[in-house]
Amino acid sequence: MPPEARWTNLKNQARQPTIGQIVDGAMGAIERENPAVKDVLPKDYARPALDKERLGLLIDLISNIRVGDADARSKDVLGRVYEYFLSQFASAEGKAFETT
C-alpha cells in the first residue's frame, strides 16, 4: 500500500480542509499500485458539494471502530457497521418516498 493511501495517513489528515483531495489522491495511488483496480475506485471526494468537515468526521468515526482485537472480532463489528448503514439507507429511502 502506498504511504499516502494508508489509513494512518488519512486519519492524521482528517481535519485538513483538503481532505477530499487527500482521499482522491489515496485512491489514485492505490490504482497505480494495483492495476486490477484501475479506474474502479471513486475519486470524487474533492467535489465542492461534499462537506469536507463531515468527511473528516467520518474518517475519525471509522478510525475509532475496533475491528482487529479479539473482543471486536467476537462481536462482528464490520457486520454491525454494515447493518447500521443499510438501515440508515433504508430509512432515508423511506423518507424520500414519503415526500414524493
C-alpha positions in Angstrom: 0.0 0.0 0.0 1.5 3.4 -1.0 2.2 5.6 2.1 -0.2 8.3 1.0 -3.0 5.7 0.8 -2.5 4.2 4.2 -5.3 4.7 6.7 -3.0 6.3 9.3 -2.2 9.0 6.8 -5.8 9.7 6.1 -6.6 9.6 9.8 -3.8 12.0 10.6 -5.1 14.5 8.0 -8.8 14.0 8.5 -9.3 17.6 9.8 -7.5 19.3 7.0 -9.7 21.4 4.6 -8.1 19.5 1.7 -9.2 16.0 3.0 -11.2 15.4 -0.2 -8.2 15.9 -2.3 -6.1 13.7 0.0 -8.7 10.9 -0.2 -8.8 11.2 -4.0 -5.0 11.1 -4.1 -5.0 8.0 -2.0 -7.5 6.3 -4.4 -5.3 7.2 -7.3 -2.2 5.9 -5.6 -4.0 2.6 -4.8 -4.9 2.3 -8.5 -1.3 3.0 -9.6 0.0 0.3 -7.4 -2.8 -2.2 -8.2 -3.6 -2.2 -11.9 -6.5 -4.7 -11.3 -8.5 -1.8 -9.7 -7.5 0.9 -12.3 -10.5 3.2 -13.0 -12.6 1.3 -10.4 -12.2 3.4 -7.2 -14.1 6.6 -6.7 -12.1 9.8 -6.9 -14.7 12.4 -6.3 -14.2 13.3 -2.7 -12.8 16.7 -3.5 -16.0 17.8 -5.3 -17.4 21.1 -3.9 -20.8 19.7 -2.9 -19.2 17.2 -0.5 -18.9 18.6 3.1 -15.2 18.2 3.9 -15.8 18.6 7.6 -18.2 15.7 7.6 -15.8 13.6 5.6 -13.2 14.3 8.2 -15.6 13.4 11.0 -16.5 10.1 9.2 -12.8 9.2 8.9 -12.5 9.9 12.7 -15.6 7.9 13.4 -14.3 4.9 11.4 -10.9 5.2 13.0 -12.4 4.6 16.4 -14.0 1.3 15.4 -12.0 -1.5 16.9 -12.0 -4.3 14.4 -8.8 -6.1 14.9 -8.9 -7.2 18.6 -10.4 -10.4 19.9 -13.3 -8.6 21.5 -14.3 -6.8 18.3 -14.0 -9.9 16.2 -16.3 -11.8 18.6 -18.9 -9.1 18.1 -18.7 -9.0 14.3 -18.1 -5.2 14.2 -18.0 -5.0 10.4 -21.3 -6.8 10.2 -22.8 -4.4 12.6 -21.5 -1.4 10.8 -22.9 -2.8 7.5 -26.3 -3.4 9.1 -26.2 0.2 10.5 -25.5 1.8 7.2 -28.1 -0.5 5.5 -30.7 0.6 8.0 -29.8 4.3 7.5 -30.1 3.9 3.8 -33.5 2.1 4.1 -34.7 4.8 6.4 -33.6 7.6 4.1 -35.2 5.8 1.1 -38.5 5.5 3.0 -38.4 9.2 3.8 -37.7 10.1 0.2 -40.8 8.1 -0.9 -43.0 9.8 1.7 -42.2 13.2 0.4 -43.0 12.4 -3.3 
